[in-house]
Amino acid sequence: MSTVPTIVVGITGGIAAYKAVNVVRAFVLRGYDVHVVATDAALRFVGAPTLEAISRNPVHTSLYEGVAEVRHVAIGQSADLIVVAPATANSIAKLAAGLADDLLGNTILASTAPLVIAPAMHTEMWNNPATVANVATLRSRGITIIGPGYGALTGTDIGAGRMEEPEVIVEGALAVLAASQSESDSAAGDLSGRRVLISAGGTREALDPVRFLGNRSSGKQGVALAEAAASRGARVTLVAANLEVDPPAGVEVIRVSSARELNAAMQAAAGDTDVLIMAAAVADYRPVTVAEGKIKKEHTGDRLTLELVKNPDILAALAAARRPGQIVIGFAAETEADTDALLALGRAKVSRKGCDFLVINRVGWNEGFASDDNTVIVLDAHGAIVNEASGAKLSVANRILDVVV
């Protein structure tokens, strides 16, 4: 069953409402379930059909619609995150006072989800003592304020008060969501006392003392898994292959470089673990011979021929040797663009490897590797989809661990 987070985007009546369309679109493209709650004033600037087409859900506007389902409460209760963009001076004042005279105000008051607001107004309104006091009140309640920026405003005015660009709002909001989910999972402690072994990063196969065959994995997803598992109470060992990010505090770190070193470390640590996650990108082949000194083009000529030999299949070996009750999770990084074909590759791999779960993620020149975000599909041993997740890698890590629990 999918556990895609629900994001409510509140839109209030300012000219910057046209930017909210791109905020909604960005959340949708990252795989979130997005519901728009627009004020009557907002719909004077951007139409409901546009917002419904982009969000792929009906736009909610009135307190008196969906009364039987108690919609004025239900929307807020179902939200994992609420983002108000733009937030006008008037809407900020109403939030600070706790007013609920429209559907958006009711939604916010009825929700325990984190709230992010992106102010947009003229400079004089932003600097007005009333607005300054209202913003301070909201911050004191733990509400996240993104912006405003400095730049062109309505008409010919330039100054502070311009709504931040959609990508800035989206990144900031998703960071808030990831932190909220991590705190919630940590409080649950549902991996307390479990031993979790995770590989992360990308292996390097030496050609000579200077060069190597490698891949573009930064290790961010594996590190996020280690952080999430530790926050949920697990005792974590991270086998780190050439990470480009720092490992989280509080976990044991074993540093390796090549596929054979990674294999040895995983085999040595696997015996007493409860959950084993192979998130590292492992080289399928390595050079048959490694030069003792730097390979020089002056001596080699115009062509260099490399003979490669296959590396051990670490995931398959770990799955074959697992003890009763131990869970083994593999990763499949694929460049296949078609979703059906991607799933076919994943199902063939989970069958071939013999692991309990397989996390499929699409990679390419501009996605997957080295990114702060990820989109994954989790298959069980029979090839059935058991979870999907998209967003910040820490958020994705927790959704993968949900399957384990």
C-alpha positions, 0 to 999 in steps of 0.5 A: 500500500502506498504511503505517499504524503499529502500536501495541502497548498493554501493560496491566498489573494495576492498577485503572486498567486500565479507562482503558486501554480508552479509550487503545486506542479513541483510537488505533484511531479515529485510524487506527492498527493496535492490538494489546493485550498484557495480563498475566494480572493485567490481565485480572482488571480488564478482560476480553479480549472488551472489548479485542478488540472495541475494538482490532479485533485478538486480545488476546495474553496468553501466552508459549506461544501462537503459538509457531510464529510466534515471537509473543513476538518477532514482536509487538515486532519489528512495533511502531512504538510500545509504550505501557504503560498502566497501568504498575504499580510491579511492571511498572516494576521488571521493566522496569528489571531487564530481566525477561521472564517474561511476553509483555509483557516479551518484547515490550518486550525484542524491540522497538526501537520507542520505549516510553512508560509511564503509571504508576499506583499509590498515592502511597506506592508512587510515592514509594518509593525503589525506584520512584524509582530504577527510574523514573530508570533507565527515563528514562536509557534514553530511555523516556518517562514520562507522569504520574502525575497527582494525584487520587483513587486506589483507595478514599478516598485522594487523592495522586500516582500517579493514571494520566494521562487517556487523551487526555493519554497518547495525545497524548504517545505520538503525539508520541513516535511522530512524533519517532521517524518523523521521525528515522528518515526524516531518517537515510535522507536519501531526499530529499537534494539534491532541491528541494521547493516547498510552499504552506501556510496559507490565502489572504485576499481583501481586501474593504477595508483591514480585512476579508477573505474567508478560510478556517480553514486554520492551515498546520500540515500544510504546515509539517509537510510542509516540516519533514519534507522538510527533515529528509529532506535536501531543499532546501525553499521554503515559500510561506506564506499567513497561517500561524498557526504558525512555519515550520520552521528551515532552509527558505526562506520566501516570504510571501504573502496572496491567491490571486493572490500565491500563484499568482505566487510558485508560478509563479516558484519552480516551474521548478527544483523536483523536487517541488511540493506545493500544501497551501495552502487557496486561495480559489476567488473574490475580490471584483471590487472592493476598497474603498479605505476601510473599508466603513461600515454607516452608509453601506451600509445593511442589506444588502451585496452582494458580486460575486465573480470566480473566482481562477486554478486554481493547481494545474491550471496548475502540473500543466499546465506541469510539466517532465519528472520533476517531481512535482506533489501537490495537496490536496483538503479536503472536508466529505463524511462518506461515505468512498465519496463522498469518494473519488469527489470526490477521483478527479474532482479528480485527473483534473480537475487533472492532478496526479500525486498528490492528498491527500484530507483530510476537514475540518469544524467540528471536524476537519482545519483548525487541528488537530494531527492529520490523516487523509488518503488519497493517490490517484495520477493514476489515482485508485488509493489509494496510501497512507493515514495518520492521526495527528500532522501531522508523521507524516502529512507523512512518509507523504505524502513516502513516496509521493514517494520 
